[in-house]
Amino acid sequence: MSKIQIIIDRKEPSNEEISKRKNFDEIMRKINLSRSLLRSPWFYGAIGFSGILSFILLTF
């Protein structure tokens, strides 16, 4: 069972701190990088790449 922790005496972050933590451009770059990595045949390793290559060669 998961434990929920509540911080009662937590100080609210200032507007400057909130705006400093809003790094959506960096997050989107990381998401796009991970998506492009999944499309790369090198992501699947040597066995996956050779399997894809043999499938392509046997199709023709």
CORPEVEN-V104077 format. One record per residue. PSI is psi as a letter, one per 20 degrees, with the letter a starting at -180 (none if undefined). Layout:
PSI  PSI
This chain:
p  q  p  p  p  p  o  g  k  p  p  p  q  r  h  g  h  g  h  h  i  n  m  h  g  g  g  h  g  h  g  h  g  h  g  h  h  h  i  p  h  i  h  i  a  h  g  g  g  h  g  g  g  h  g  g  h  h  h  none
